[in-house]
């Protein structure tokens, strides 16, 4: 990656994540990256292409986190826990403003738009990866477990920027433990009948 492309993408990433995709114009990116308009368009033929590159970079970072979780341990339960911890680490970092992909989908709701397509591709990969991880614990209901994990993650990402992230993260990690316990073949807690 050329130095100018890296500076453009780095500048756009900070602005897009902090302020929103529609709120940040090309002129602002050019000014803050200190490049010419011709340089921007040589590397990114449109603002949409720059946004897709921003989301691609975010996707690559999450894939790297999942790969790191896989090298952290060989036990599928521990890998799933490590993925969960990487999510809570993100939620608790300074400047957290929610999920870049959910934010992008909200701004680009048309499923045919390239930005929305980038969001869907990332989410499909993430779900498929979790199905694979939950399959590793030997249960046939790995897809519902993976979908539940993604739903918990989406909720934690949305709530984590609205209030104190610590209890949100604790709740998310407890939810993962519940999925692991239930999906590991241990019986789920049964409600107790009221005593007469």
N, C-alpha and C positions, 0 to 999 in steps of 0.2 A: 504494500500500500504506500503510495507516495505521501510525502510529508503534508502536502496541501490537502489531499483527500482525507488523511487522518485528522488534520485540524478541522476541516469542514464537518466531518462526521462527529468528532468529539464535541464541537461547539453545538451542532444541531441536537445531539443527544441530550446535553445538559438543558438546552432551552426547551426542547419538545417535552421532556419528562417533567420539568418544573412548571412550565407555563401552558402546555397543551399544544396539540398539532395545528389546529386552525389559528390559534392566537399568535403563533410565531410565523412571521413572513420571511420570504427569501432574503429581502434586503437586510433584515436584522441578522440573519445567519452570516451573510457576506460581510457585514460590518464587524461583527464580533470575531469572526474567523480571520479577518484582515486578508481577504482574498478578493480578486476581481470577479465580476459576474461571469466572465468568460471561463475562469477557472472552475467556478461552481458547476457551470453547465457542461464543461468538459468531463467532469467526474460523475455528475448526476444530471441527466437530461431533463428532469422535472422535479418539482417539489415532492410529488408522489414517490419518485425513485429514491429521493433522499430519506423520506419517511420509511420506506420499505427497507432501506439499508440500516436505518436506526433500529427497526424491529428485528432484522436479521442479526445484528450485533447483540441485541438482548437475548434472542433465541440461542445464539452460540454460547453466551455466558451461562444460561440455564443448563444447556447440554453439558458444559464443562463442570457445573456443580453436580449434576447427576453422575457423570463419569468419576468425579472425585469421591462421591458417596459409594460408588461401586468398588473403588480401590480401597476404601476405608475398611471394608469387611466382606466376608464371603457369605455370611448368614443373610438371607433375603429380608428377614425382619429388621436386622440392623441397618441394611441398606435403605429400606423404606424410612426408618427413623432418621437416618442421616439426611435423606432428601427433605424430610420435614424440618429438621434443624436448619438446613440451608435456607429454607423459606422463612423461618422465624428470624434468622439472622438478618435477612433482607428487610423484613418488616420493622425490625428494631434499629436499623441504621439511621443516622441523621439524614434528614431530607427525604424520607420515604413519602411518596405520593401515590401509593397504590400500584396496581399491576399495569405495566406499560401496555400489555396486550388488551386487557379489559378497557383501559382508558382509550386506546386506539379504536377498538370496536364501537365504543360509545360515540366517538366522533365520526366514524366512517361506517354507518350501519348497513350500507348497500353490500350484500354478499358478493356481488360481482366486482367490486372495487379492488384494485391490487393491494391496498392497505388492509382491507378486511380479509382478503385471501391470505395474506401473510400471517394474520392473527389465527385464522382457522388452521393453517398448516402447522403452526407452532402448537396449538392446542391438541391437534390430532396426534402429533408426535408425543406430546406429554402424556396423553391418555394411553396411547399404545405402550409407552415405556412403563407406565404404572401397571397396566394389565400384565405385562411380562414379569414385573417384580412381584406382583401378588400371585401370579402363577407359580413362582418359585417357592412359595410356601405350601404348594401342593393342594390347593383348593380349586374346585371347579367353578366357584363363583367369583373368579378374579376380576371379571369385567365390572360387576356391580360394586365390588370393593374399590376398584380404581376410580370409578365414577364418583363414588362417595368421597374419596380422598380429594379429587379435583374440586368437588363442591365445597368441601371444608376449606380447601386452599383459597378458592375464590372469595368465600366469606371472610376469611382471615385477612386477605389482601385488601378487601374493601373496608373492613372495620378498622384495620390496623393504622390507617391514616386519619381516622376520625376521632380517636380517643387514645387513652394510654395503651400502647401496644402490648405491654407485658401480660395483662390478663387475657388478651386476645390470643397471644402466642401460646400461653399455658393451656387455654381451651382447645386450640388447634392440636397441640401435641397430645392432649388427653384423648381427643377424637381419634387420632392415629392409633394410639394404644388400644382403644376400643375396637377399631377395625382389625388390628393384629390379633387381639385376643379372640374375637369372634371368628375371624377367618382362619385362625390356627386350630380350629376344631374344639376349642374350649366352649362350654355352653355359655350363652349370654345370660346375664342376671335376669331372673324371673321376678315379676312383681309379686310381692307378698300379699296374701289375702288378708283383709282387715280382720282383726281379732274381735270376737263378740264378747 
